[in-house]
């Protein structure tokens, strides 16, 4: 196997500093296994190569801004390396199972009960050894049963089979076969929850993700520092967008598979139904009242903005389904270009693996 560390800065002014810091972290491991850093300066070089060969449209798709684009770059890295599968980990996880990659190899790209295994979903183990989420904190989430719905979805872990079709996947513990990552991209319009949106996009093209109960990884997320109204805004943005993608789907015109909300129950399906705006409205009101009770007027006003934001997103003329269909077509063409570019392969191996 080869390790590609995809490093992204949270602000353009930090790119050089972040890349230098990551280079120092990565370098010692090159003595033990093939490891390379792919960050902003390397991306600029790759895009320059593509543009010089007349593939400027392909270069425009590549970015390290936002979760979806970063995950897409992970798959670009896998494509450049010629990998049969991309195994995606995040920076807040600890890899502990020495047989993890062997378990991946047993099923990815094979068949399970007559279906191609294009994607595998692993699960997170918390610091305390559990995999369930704690209950939603406080009365403000009485109308937003996220933890409850996710824990219901986690009951799939208790089934007898090792592999089972899943409606959810964690972006920090997922495996994507080459056939899938060459055809299906993460949607750059999804700010968070890009992993579940990817599962839906794959389903449009007839691919399913299977939960592999043997693929676990320790999840040690940092403390949440963003205010509650902002974290909830990310949730409402993702669910409204993906709900509209499902609502406006035109599978017959594209030759794609129809995806029903019921296939995604209990999570994320509970948050992709017609009552989504009602759930958002009630939650924002409760959250706003909580801010007012603590004398935080700004937080209250932000909650009211979130209500208007949800309604505006749901009524806009933009069709996320057709937009993604066009973007996905460009992605597939771009990946074919990258896979066939000996210049890119030579660049990566000479600059990284050749020296390692």
N, C-alpha and C positions, 0 to 999 in steps of 0.2 A: 504494500500500500504506500501511498504518498500523502503527505500532509501539506495542505495549502492553508496558510493562515491569512484570511482576508481581513485586512485592517482598515477601518474607516474612522475618520475624525468627526466629531459632532459640529465642528465649525471650520470653514476654510483656513482661518488663521492658524489652526492647530495641526494642519496636515503634516508639515515637516517634522514637528516635534513628536507627534504620535508615531509617525513612521520610524523615526530614529529610535524611539523607546521600544517599539515592537521588534525592531531589528536586533536590539540587544537581548531581548527575551528569547527570540527564536534561534539565534545563532548557535548556542551551545548544543542544542538538540540535534543539529546537523551531523554530529559525530556518531549518532546512534541510529538514525533512520532518515529517509529523504524528507526534508521539510523546506518549504519556501514561503516567503512573505509576498503577498500580492496586495499592494496598497495604492495610494493616489499617484505617485510618480510612475509606477508600473502601468497603471491604467492609462495614463496619458500617453505612454509609449505604445501600448497596444492599440489605442484609438488612432494614434498617428500612423501606425503600420496599416491599419485597415483603410484609413483615408487615402494613403499613398497608393494603395492597390485598387482604388475606385469604389470602396465600400463605405462611404461616408454615412449612408443610412444605417448601416450596421453599427458603426461607431456611436451614433446618436443614442442607441438603446442602452449603452453601457454607462453605469453611474454607481457611485458609492454614497449616494444621498438617499436616506430612507430605508426602512427595513426590507421592503420588497426588492429594491434595487440591489441592496447588499446581498440578499439571498440569491438573486439572479447572478451576481458576480461569482458566488460560490459555485454555481452550475457552469458558468463560463470557465472557471478554473478547472473543474472536472473535465470539461470538454477539451480544453487545451492539453490536459494531462492524458487524454485518451482513456479515461476511467470508465469501467463498465457500470459503475454506480457511484453516486455522490452520497456520502454520509455526512449529514449536517449537525454540527455541535455549536453551541453558543459559548460565550465567554463567562457565563455564570454557572457552568456545570462542571462536574468532576466525573471523569471516566474511571470506573473502578473494576468493571468486569473484564478480566483478561481474555475471555472468549467472545467478546462482543462482535468483533469483525467476522469471526468464524460462524457465528449464528446468523449474521447478515447474509453471508455467502451461501448458507444452506437453502435460502428461499428466494432472494431477490432475483428477478428475471426468470423464475420458474413458473410452474402452474400450481394452482391450489383450487381444488374442486372445480376444475374446468375453466378457471380464469387466470389470466396473466398477472403475475405479481409485479406490477410496475412501481408500487410504492409501499414502503413499510413504515408504520408508526410505532415508535417506542414510547415509553412513559417516563415520567419524572418520579423519583423518590425524594421526599423532603428530608431535611436535616434530621428529623426525628424517626425516619424510617417508614413513614406512612406515604400513601400516594393520593389520599383524599384531601380536599380543601377544607379549611375551617369555615364555619357558617358565615354568611354575609354579616359584616359588622353593623349592628344598630338598626333602628327602625327606619332610617332613610332608604334602606334597600328592601322594604317590605313588598314593593311592587316590581322588584328587579331580581328574580331568583337565580342569579348567575351561578353561585357556588352550589346551590341545590341542584340545578340542572346539570352542571358538570359532574357532580358526584353521582347523579343517576346514570350519566353516560359512562362513568368509570366502572359501572357494574359489569361492563363487558369483560373486565379483567377477571371476573369470577366464573366465566364460562369455562367449560372443560377443554376447549380446543386451544391450541397454541396460536393459530392464526384465525382471525375473524374480521370480516369487513367492518370498518369503523367509520363513524360520521365525523370524527375529530382526529387531529394530528398536531403534535407539538413541533414547531419549527426548529427547536433546539435538540430534537432527537428524532430525526426523520431520515429515511433512505429513499433516494430517487434513482431508479434505473435509467440507463442511458437513453433507452427508447422514449422514456417519459420526459427527461429534462431537455432532450433535443427538440421536443415538440411543444411543451407546456412551460410557460413562464409565470412567475409571480406577477400579479397586477400592481404596477407602480402607484395606482390611485388608492390603494388600501394602506392606510397609515399604520395600523396595528391589526392583529388577527389575520395577517397575510398567509399564515399557514393553513388555516381552515378554508380561506378563500381559494388557496391553491388546490386543496382537495376537491373543491367544487369545480374548478377549472379543468382539472384532470378528468373528473366525472363527465363533463361535457363531451370529452373526446373518447369516452368509453373505458377509462382507466379507473380502477378502484384502489384505495389504500387499505391495507390489512394491518390491524394491530397485531404485533408479535409480542406476546406476554413475556418473552425472555429478554427483550431489549429494554433494559432500564439504565438510567443514568442519574447521578445525584444532582439535584437542583438546589443551588445556594444563591438565590437572588439577593441583590443589595436592598436595603430599606427603600421604601417608596417615599420620595421627597416632593413630588409634584402635588399641588392642591387637588382635593377631591373632585372639584368641578371640572378640572382639566382632564383628569384620568377618565371621568365619565364621558367627556366630550369625545375622547378617542373611541370609546365603546360605541357611542351612538353613531359616530361617523362610519365606523366599519360595518355595523349591522344594517344601517339604512342603505349604504352603498351595495352591500352584498344582497340584501333583500330585493333591491331594485334590479340587480343583475338577474336574479331568479325570476322576478315578476315579468321582466321584459324579454325573456329568452325566446328565440325564434329557431328552435332546433331543426325544423324542416327545411328552412331556407339555407342553412349551413351544412346540413347533413350531420349534425351533432346529436348527442343523446339528450333527451329531456331529463331534467333533474327536479324531482318533487321535494318540497320542504319536508315531507314526512320521512324521506330517506335520511334526513339530517337530525332527526329526533333522537334523544331529548335535547342534545346540545350539539350544534348551535341552533337547531330547528326552532326551539322555543322563542328565539329572538329574531326570526326571519318571517314572521307572520304579519297579517294585516293590522294587528293591534299593536304593532311596535311603537308607533307614535304615541299611542295612549299610555303605554308603559313608560316611555321616556318622559311624557308630560307629568305623570304622577310622581315619578322619581325625582325629577327636577324641582317640583313644588316642595316635596318633603325635604330635599337637600337644601333648597333655598330657605325654608323655614328654620332648619337647623342652623344655617349661617346667621339668620336674623336673631335667633335666640342667644347667640354668642356675640351679638353686636358687630358682626362682620358684613356690613352692607355690600361691599364689593363682591364677596362670594355669592350673596343673594342675586345681585344683578347678573353675574356671570351665569348663574343657573337659568335665569330668564332668557339670556342670550342663547343658551343651549337649546331651549324649547323652540325658539324661532329658527335656529340653525337646522334642527331636525326636520321641521316642516318645509324649509326651503330646499333642502337636499332631496326630499321625497318628491317635490313637485317640479324640479328642474327638467329642462328638455333633453339634457344629456342622457344618452342611453349607454350605460356601462357594459351591457352585454355585447352590443355591436362594436363599441370602442375596443373591448378586449379581443374580440374576434379579429379585428384588423391588426392590433398589436401582436397577437399570438402568431399571425401569419408572418409578420416581419421578424419575429423572434426565431421562428423555425428556419427562415432563410438565412438569418444571421448566424445561427449555430452551425448550419451546413458550411458556411464560409469559413468560420473559425476552425471547424474540424478539418477542413481541407487545406488550411494554410500551413504549409511546412515552415514558413517564416516565423509564425507565432510559436510553433512547437520548438523550433531551434532557439528562439529568444528565451523561452522559459527554461529549457534544459541547460542551455549554456550559462545563463545568468544565475540559476539557482541550483538545480539538481546536479548539474555537471561539476559544480564546485563542492557539493556536499558529500 
